[in-house]
Amino acid sequence: MDLSQMGENTRSVRAGERLDRRVGGVTTPIHTAAAYMAADDVEGAYRYPRYLNIPTQAAPAEKLAALEGAETAIALASGMAAISSSLLAVLQTGDHVVLQADLYGGTHRFLMAELTRLGIGFTMVPQADAGRLEAAVTERTRAVFVETPSNPLLRVIDLEGVAAMARKRGLVSMVDNTFASPINQKPLALGFDLSIHSGTKYLNGHSDLNCGLVAGPKALVDAVKERAINFGQTLNTYDCYLLERGMKTLSLRMARHNDNAQAVAEWLAARKGISAVHYPGLPTHPGHELAKRQMLGFGGMMSFALDCSPEAARTFMDALTLVLEAVSLGGIESLACFPAVTSHAKMPREDRLAIGVGDTLVRLSVGCEDAADIIADLAQAMDAAGVA
């Protein structure tokens, strides 16, 4: 069965599976052992969970590789494990990395707390594009890191342009592909070296585990894998099972996320009391045309700014009943939060405001409920808060 010639839904369901045909189960079994006997088919002769060489660990990684069009992939303990091990695989003391400024707050914190401590330089580029990122490259630069659509403002970066710049300058190109998922965006096909995910979000899709994944060419992913092994960032086999199970419905879920988010974004854009809606599926979004070219769907994430006081915004959040206030995203249930006090809480306020994350900005992860019900809940909460 050549899955590379088959469709997205088929690859979501069948790629990577490790069926035990002696028993006949139609799902990958969970291998719970921490100690294994010698095996001829394993490099180094022994399987060991920290070495990421257990069949249960390989299943979701191979599924992602099939969906990303990658040579290989690995599954790790969190999205930050995937980001940190990828950066540290190519950076050492004295090196430099160029990144866009409007990054996930956890990535920003890692730069400030860890790269600085390790003597690795970095430059964060506001309003990043290929030209601005290249202007920040120095003789010590070894990598470029972007996130598109970005968290939480859904800014879109030209992946093909950035990848071409990176190749020209001899840099490793990395992209956080979490918001788009491999269903909506294929960075490797556009020339990127590594596609990185917080699998906690869309890949798993059920808000019940933390994980991260990295996909790309084998030589580079092996370097990331070595960092992950040394730092103990392994994902346990039970969570690998949950991840693979969640990924089986990824293509189906993303289709619903895409449709629901488009409907909600269009409603918000027409609603009084909203000063801005950030969603690449809207023609008014500055990255809309670019998103149409490089994305296969616009995704389930958006953010919007309430035109009210922070106190009224708090009342709006408290009044939501269907949409849950929670810090994660990408699950089948709709979730909302204030990035200023969640994902970007550790970013200095002046830096946060500089990239557009204000106190009344709401990040909305549109779930798989009926779009009309999500909209009705947002409407009644705005009415309760006097946002009009």
C-alpha positions in Angstrom: 0.0 0.0 0.0 1.7 3.2 -1.2 0.2 5.9 1.0 2.2 8.6 -0.7 -0.2 8.3 -3.7 -3.3 8.4 -1.5 -5.4 11.2 -0.2 -5.1 13.3 3.0 -7.9 11.5 4.8 -6.3 8.1 4.0 -2.9 9.2 5.2 -4.4 10.7 8.4 -6.0 7.3 9.2 -3.5 4.8 8.0 0.0 6.3 7.9 2.4 5.2 10.6 0.3 2.5 12.1 2.1 -0.5 13.6 -0.5 -3.3 13.5 0.2 -6.5 15.4 -1.1 -9.0 12.9 -0.4 -12.0 15.1 -3.2 -10.7 17.4 -5.2 -8.9 14.7 -6.0 -5.6 16.4 -6.7 -2.7 13.9 -4.9 -0.1 16.1 -1.2 0.3 17.1 -0.6 -1.5 20.4 0.8 0.4 23.4 4.2 -0.9 24.4 4.5 -0.1 28.1 7.9 -1.7 28.9 10.8 0.4 30.0 13.3 -2.5 29.5 13.6 -4.5 26.3 15.5 -7.6 25.1 18.0 -7.3 22.3 16.5 -6.9 18.8 18.3 -7.3 15.5 16.2 -4.6 13.8 17.1 -1.8 16.2 20.2 0.4 15.8 22.3 -0.2 18.9 20.6 -3.6 19.5 18.2 -2.4 22.2 14.9 -0.5 22.3 14.6 2.1 25.1 11.8 4.7 25.4 14.1 7.7 25.9 15.8 6.8 22.6 12.5 7.3 20.7 12.8 3.8 19.1 9.7 2.1 20.4 7.1 1.2 17.7 4.3 3.1 19.6 6.5 6.2 19.4 7.2 5.8 15.7 3.5 5.6 14.7 2.5 9.2 15.2 5.8 10.5 14.0 5.5 8.5 10.7 1.9 9.8 10.3 3.1 13.4 10.6 5.9 12.7 8.1 3.4 11.4 5.6 1.1 14.4 6.1 4.0 16.9 5.9 5.7 15.2 3.0 8.8 14.8 5.1 11.5 12.2 5.1 11.1 11.6 8.8 9.7 13.0 12.0 9.8 12.6 15.8 7.3 13.1 18.6 8.4 14.8 21.8 7.0 15.7 25.2 5.7 19.2 24.4 5.6 21.9 21.7 8.4 23.7 23.6 10.5 20.5 23.6 10.1 20.5 19.8 11.0 24.1 19.5 13.9 24.1 21.9 15.5 20.9 20.7 15.2 22.1 17.1 17.0 25.4 17.8 19.7 23.8 20.0 20.3 21.2 17.3 21.8 23.9 15.1 22.9 26.6 17.5 25.8 26.7 19.9 27.6 29.4 21.9 28.5 32.3 19.7 25.9 31.6 17.1 23.0 33.8 16.1 19.4 33.2 15.0 16.9 35.5 13.3 13.2 35.3 14.3 10.0 37.2 13.7 9.0 39.4 16.7 5.4 38.2 17.1 6.1 34.7 18.3 4.3 32.5 20.8 5.0 33.7 24.3 6.7 30.5 25.3 9.1 30.7 22.4 9.9 34.3 23.4 10.5 33.2 27.0 12.9 30.5 25.8 14.9 33.0 23.8 15.2 35.4 26.7 15.8 32.8 29.5 17.8 30.1 27.8 19.5 31.3 24.6 20.9 34.4 26.4 22.2 32.1 29.2 23.9 29.9 26.6 25.6 32.8 24.9 23.5 32.4 21.7 22.5 35.7 20.1 19.2 36.4 18.4 17.4 39.2 16.6 13.6 39.5 16.6 12.3 41.3 13.5 9.0 43.3 13.7 6.7 43.0 10.7 8.9 40.2 9.4 9.2 39.3 5.8 12.0 37.7 3.8 13.7 41.1 3.2 13.6 42.2 6.8 14.7 38.9 8.1 17.6 38.8 5.7 18.6 42.3 6.8 19.1 41.0 10.4 21.4 38.1 9.3 25.0 38.4 10.4 28.1 36.3 9.8 27.2 34.3 13.0 23.6 33.6 11.9 22.9 29.9 11.6 19.1 29.7 11.4 15.9 31.6 10.8 12.7 30.8 12.7 9.2 32.0 11.8 5.6 31.2 12.9 2.7 31.5 10.4 -0.1 32.1 11.0 1.3 33.7 14.1 0.0 33.4 17.7 -2.2 35.3 18.5 -2.4 37.9 15.7 -2.6 35.5 12.7 0.0 37.3 10.7 1.1 35.5 7.6 4.7 35.2 6.3 5.7 34.3 2.8 7.2 30.8 3.5 8.6 30.4 0.0 10.4 33.7 0.1 11.9 33.1 3.5 13.0 29.6 2.5 14.7 30.9 -0.6 16.5 33.6 1.5 17.6 30.9 4.0 19.0 28.7 1.2 20.9 31.6 -0.3 22.4 32.6 3.1 23.2 29.0 4.1 20.7 29.0 7.1 18.5 26.3 8.5 14.9 27.4 8.1 12.3 26.5 10.8 8.6 27.2 11.0 6.1 26.7 13.8 3.3 25.2 11.8 1.0 24.6 14.8 -1.9 27.0 13.9 -2.1 25.8 10.3 -1.6 22.1 10.8 -0.1 19.9 8.0 -3.6 19.8 6.5 -3.7 23.5 5.8 -0.1 24.2 5.1 2.9 22.3 3.8 6.1 24.3 4.7 8.5 21.6 3.5 7.0 21.7 0.0 7.7 25.5 0.1 11.3 24.9 0.8 11.6 24.9 4.6 13.9 22.6 6.4 11.9 21.9 9.6 8.2 22.0 10.3 7.5 22.2 14.1 4.2 21.6 15.9 2.8 21.8 19.3 0.9 18.5 18.9 -1.0 19.4 22.0 -3.2 21.4 19.7 -4.6 20.3 16.3 -2.6 17.2 15.8 -4.0 15.6 19.0 -7.2 17.6 18.8 -8.9 16.5 22.0 -7.3 18.7 24.7 -6.0 15.7 26.7 -2.2 15.5 26.3 0.9 17.6 25.8 3.2 16.8 22.9 5.3 18.3 20.2 6.6 17.1 16.8 9.3 17.9 14.3 9.3 16.9 10.6 12.1 17.3 8.0 15.1 15.6 6.4 16.6 12.7 8.3 20.0 14.2 8.9 18.5 17.3 10.5 15.8 15.5 12.4 18.4 13.1 13.8 20.3 16.1 15.2 17.1 17.3 16.8 16.5 13.8 18.1 19.9 13.7 19.8 19.2 16.9 21.6 15.8 15.6 22.7 17.3 12.4 24.0 20.0 14.2 25.9 17.5 16.6 27.5 15.0 13.8 28.3 12.2 15.2 26.1 10.7 11.9 25.2 7.0 11.4 24.8 5.7 8.4 26.8 4.2 5.5 24.8 0.6 5.9 26.2 0.6 9.6 25.0 2.0 8.4 21.7 -1.0 6.2 21.4 -3.4 9.0 22.2 -1.6 11.3 19.7 -1.9 8.7 16.9 -5.5 8.1 17.7 -6.2 11.9 17.5 -4.3 12.3 14.3 -6.5 9.7 12.6 -9.3 12.3 12.4 -7.1 15.4 11.7 -8.2 15.9 8.1 -11.9 15.6 9.1 -11.5 17.9 12.0 -9.6 20.6 10.1 -12.3 20.8 7.5 -14.9 21.6 10.2 -12.5 24.0 12.0 -11.9 25.8 8.7 -15.6 26.2 7.9 -16.7 27.2 11.4 -13.9 29.8 11.8 -14.7 31.4 8.5 -18.3 31.8 9.5 -17.4 33.2 13.0 -14.8 35.6 11.5 -17.3 37.0 9.0 -19.9 37.5 11.8 -17.4 39.2 14.0 -16.2 41.5 11.2 -19.8 42.7 10.8 -20.5 43.1 14.5 -20.4 46.5 16.2 -18.1 46.7 19.2 -15.2 44.9 17.5 -12.3 47.1 16.6 -10.3 44.4 14.7 -10.6 40.8 13.6 -7.5 38.9 12.8 -8.3 35.9 10.5 -6.5 35.2 7.2 -9.7 34.0 5.6 -11.1 37.5 5.6 -10.4 39.6 2.4 -9.6 42.5 4.7 -6.7 40.6 6.4 -3.4 42.0 5.2 -2.1 38.5 4.5 -5.2 37.2 2.8 -3.8 36.9 -0.7 -0.6 35.3 0.5 -2.6 32.9 2.7 -4.7 31.9 -0.4 -1.5 31.0 -2.2 0.4 29.1 0.5 -2.4 27.6 2.6 -5.0 25.0 1.7 -7.4 26.2 4.4 -7.4 29.2 6.7 -7.6 27.3 10.0 -9.6 27.4 13.2 -7.7 30.2 15.0 -8.5 33.9 15.1 -8.3 36.8 17.5 -10.4 39.9 17.8 -10.1 43.1 19.8 -13.1 44.2 21.8 -13.8 47.9 21.6 -14.3 48.4 25.3 -12.6 48.7 28.6 -10.6 45.8 30.1 -13.3 45.4 32.7 -16.0 45.1 30.1 -13.8 42.6 28.3 -13.6 40.5 31.5 -17.4 40.6 31.8 -17.7 39.3 28.2 -15.4 36.4 29.0 -17.2 35.6 32.2 -20.6 35.6 30.3 -19.5 32.9 27.7 -21.3 29.6 28.3 -20.6 27.4 25.3 -17.1 28.8 24.6 -14.8 27.8 27.4 -12.1 30.1 28.8 -9.0 28.0 28.6 -5.3 28.5 27.8 -4.8 25.9 25.0 -6.2 25.7 21.5 -6.9 23.3 18.6 -9.4 21.0 20.4 -12.8 20.0 19.2 -14.3 22.4 21.8 -14.2 26.2 21.3 -11.8 27.9 23.7 -11.1 31.6 24.4 -8.5 33.5 26.4 -6.8 36.8 26.8 -3.3 36.4 25.4 -2.1 39.3 27.5 -2.5 37.1 30.6 -2.0 33.7 29.1 0.3 32.9 26.2 2.1 36.3 26.4 1.9 36.9 30.2 5.7 36.5 30.5 6.4 39.1 27.8 7.2 42.6 29.1 4.1 44.8 28.6 5.8 47.2 26.3 7.0 44.4 24.1 3.5 42.9 24.1 1.8 46.1 23.2 4.4 46.8 20.5 3.5 43.6 18.6 -0.3 44.3 19.0 -1.3 42.2 21.9 -3.6 44.6 23.8 -5.5 44.0 27.0 -8.9 43.4 25.3 -7.6 41.1 22.6 -9.4 37.8 22.7 -7.9 34.7 21.1 -10.5 32.3 19.9 -10.0 28.7 19.0 -13.1 27.8 17.0 -14.1 24.2 17.7 -16.3 21.6 16.0 -19.6 22.6 17.4 -22.3 24.1 15.2 -21.1 27.5 14.0 -24.5 29.0 14.7 -24.2 28.0 18.4 -20.7 29.5 18.7 -21.9 32.8 17.2 -25.0 32.9 19.5 -22.8 32.5 22.5 -20.4 35.2 21.5 -23.4 37.5 20.8 -25.0 37.0 24.2 -21.7 37.5 26.0 -21.1 40.8 24.1 -24.7 41.9 25.0 -24.1 41.0 28.6 -20.9 43.1 28.7 -22.5 46.0 26.8 -20.1 45.6 23.9 -21.9 47.2 20.9 
